[in-house]
Amino acid sequence: MTDNELQEFLKETKFCDFSDSEIQKLAKKVAENCKDDREIAVSAFYWVRDNILYRVGKWQRKASQTLVEKKGTCTNKSNLLVALLRANSIPAGYGVMKIYGQRYFGPIAIPMLSKFIGEKSVHSFTTVYNNGAWVKCDPSTDKRFSESTSYFNFTTNLVEWDGTKDAMMNFRAEDVIKGEYPIANIDAWMLKKSKNAKGIPLNVANIYIEFSRNNTLKVSNEKEFERLFKNYLKSKYPFYFYLFKIVSFGKDIKKKFKGHKRNGARK
């Protein structure tokens, strides 16, 4: 990659707003006591991985907003990491994978929620230029979330990174449709609105993630985990519990109706 091409991976964008004063402060903090760019990149990776808690939903967040909210989607977390690296004059970009949405979350995607996940989805990660090559890293899953769920959910195995080798979430190859990296700017994609992550299902999904992060009861499978969550939701958030039942019933009826229409068309 030429020097001119690398310059694209150092630019500020609408969503990668690394000139923000708080991002500048944090960029200096993660670089303290680091001897070189690799150590800075690793320091920034671990800060984002564990200090920004994973959530699902709207990804239209600038890096500065993600830093304030201390929560973010895979895209938000990757974007903040890119911002911290570029603030330290380290070329960094994005990777985008098209995946089978209902499968890539693994066993943690309990049936009551997986029906609201699109058949195909997008996962984002960070790419860093190191020693003449691009290295991939994925800060999506925070440590607390991993420690509470990875014993039964392969996808949330904790990602460790040394700055020299690719370190990605534990996807199964058959769940990935295609991938592209490095990409210098994903602002246009981040402006797109989600088709599925909205409304009551989205709110319940994030309650579920927080429940998963804090749950201390071990389970043997996703059905048992779903039962625990339903009891938790009904006890702590009865409003969401009953509203979700209504929305879920409507989803099932709509799916059944579409199935009947397709079967009728074939006759």
SVG drawing of the C-alpha trace seen along z (x, -y; Angstrom):
<svg xmlns="http://www.w3.org/2000/svg" viewBox="-53 -19 63 48">
<polyline fill="none" stroke="black" stroke-width="0.4" points="0.0,0.0 1.4,-3.4 1.8,-6.3 -1.0,-8.2 -3.3,-5.3 -2.4,-5.0 -3.3,-8.7 -6.9,-7.7 -6.7,-5.6 -5.6,-8.5 -8.4,-11.0 -11.2,-12.2 -14.7,-11.5 -18.2,-12.4 -18.4,-9.3 -14.7,-8.8 -14.5,-12.2 -11.1,-11.8 -10.5,-15.6 -13.1,-15.5 -11.4,-16.7 -12.4,-13.6 -11.1,-11.2 -7.9,-13.2 -7.5,-12.8 -8.2,-9.1 -5.8,-8.7 -3.0,-10.2 -4.0,-8.1 -3.9,-4.7 -0.5,-5.7 1.1,-6.3 4.2,-4.1 3.9,-2.5 7.1,-2.1 5.8,-1.9 2.7,-1.9 2.0,1.8 1.8,1.3 -0.4,-1.7 -2.8,0.3 -2.9,3.1 -3.6,0.7 -6.4,-1.0 -7.9,2.4 -8.2,3.5 -9.6,0.2 -12.4,0.3 -13.0,4.1 -13.7,3.9 -14.8,0.3 -17.4,0.0 -20.0,2.6 -21.5,4.5 -25.1,3.9 -27.2,4.3 -29.2,1.7 -28.7,-1.6 -25.2,-2.1 -25.5,-5.7 -23.1,-7.0 -20.0,-9.1 -17.0,-7.8 -17.3,-10.6 -21.0,-9.6 -19.9,-6.0 -17.3,-7.2 -19.9,-9.1 -22.5,-6.4 -19.9,-3.7 -22.0,-1.1 -22.0,-0.2 -22.6,2.2 -19.7,4.0 -19.6,1.1 -19.6,-1.5 -16.8,0.2 -14.7,0.7 -15.3,-2.9 -14.1,-4.2 -11.0,-2.0 -10.2,-3.4 -10.6,-6.9 -8.2,-6.3 -5.6,-4.8 -5.9,-7.6 -5.6,-10.1 -2.3,-8.5 -1.3,-8.7 -1.6,-5.0 -3.3,-3.9 -6.5,-2.1 -9.6,-1.1 -12.6,1.2 -13.5,4.7 -17.1,5.6 -18.5,9.1 -21.8,10.2 -23.0,13.0 -26.0,15.2 -27.5,13.2 -29.7,15.8 -26.7,18.2 -23.6,16.2 -24.6,15.2 -24.3,18.9 -26.4,20.7 -26.8,17.4 -29.3,16.3 -32.3,17.7 -35.4,18.6 -37.6,15.9 -35.2,13.2 -33.6,14.9 -36.8,14.7 -36.3,10.9 -32.8,11.1 -32.5,10.7 -31.5,13.7 -28.5,11.8 -26.6,9.2 -23.4,7.3 -20.5,7.5 -17.8,4.9 -14.3,5.1 -11.1,3.0 -8.0,3.3 -4.6,1.9 -1.5,1.3 1.5,2.9 4.9,3.6 3.7,3.3 0.6,5.5 -3.0,5.2 -3.9,7.0 -7.5,7.6 -8.9,7.3 -12.4,7.4 -13.2,5.6 -16.9,6.4 -17.3,8.7 -16.4,7.1 -14.8,9.3 -17.8,9.4 -20.1,10.5 -17.6,13.2 -16.9,14.6 -20.7,14.9 -21.6,16.6 -18.7,18.2 -18.8,21.5 -21.9,22.4 -21.7,20.0 -18.7,20.3 -19.1,16.9 -18.4,15.0 -15.0,16.5 -12.9,13.6 -10.7,12.1 -7.1,11.5 -4.8,9.5 -1.0,8.9 -1.0,6.5 0.8,8.9 -1.7,11.5 -5.4,11.5 -7.7,11.8 -11.4,12.2 -14.6,13.4 -15.1,17.1 -17.3,17.3 -18.0,20.6 -16.8,20.4 -20.2,21.5 -21.9,18.5 -19.8,16.0 -21.0,15.1 -18.2,12.7 -15.9,10.1 -14.0,7.0 -11.1,5.1 -9.4,2.7 -12.0,0.0 -11.0,-3.6 -14.5,-5.1 -17.8,-3.4 -19.8,-6.6 -22.2,-5.9 -23.0,-2.5 -23.3,-3.8 -26.0,-6.3 -28.2,-3.4 -31.2,-2.6 -31.6,0.8 -34.5,3.0 -34.7,5.3 -33.1,3.7 -35.9,1.5 -38.8,1.2 -39.8,3.5 -37.6,6.5 -34.5,4.3 -35.1,3.0 -35.7,6.6 -32.6,7.8 -30.5,5.3 -32.1,6.2 -31.2,9.8 -27.6,8.9 -27.3,7.1 -28.9,10.0 -26.4,12.4 -23.5,10.2 -24.6,10.3 -26.0,13.8 -24.1,16.1 -26.2,19.2 -24.6,21.8 -26.8,23.4 -26.3,26.4 -28.1,25.0 -29.9,22.1 -33.4,23.3 -32.5,23.3 -30.9,19.8 -34.1,18.6 -36.2,19.9 -34.0,18.0 -34.3,14.8 -38.1,15.1 -38.4,15.3 -36.1,12.4 -37.9,10.2 -41.3,11.0 -40.1,10.1 -38.0,7.0 -39.6,5.6 -43.3,6.9 -44.2,4.1 -41.7,5.3 -42.5,8.9 -46.2,8.6 -45.6,6.2 -43.0,8.5 -45.4,11.5 -47.9,9.4 -45.2,8.4 -43.9,11.9 -47.3,13.4 -47.9,10.8 -44.5,11.8 -45.5,15.5 -48.9,14.8 -47.3,12.7 -44.8,15.4 -47.5,18.1 -49.6,15.9 -46.6,15.4 -46.0,19.2 -49.6,19.8 -49.4,17.3 -46.2,18.9 -47.7,22.4 -50.9,21.2 -48.9,19.6 -47.1,22.9 -50.4,24.9"/>
</svg>
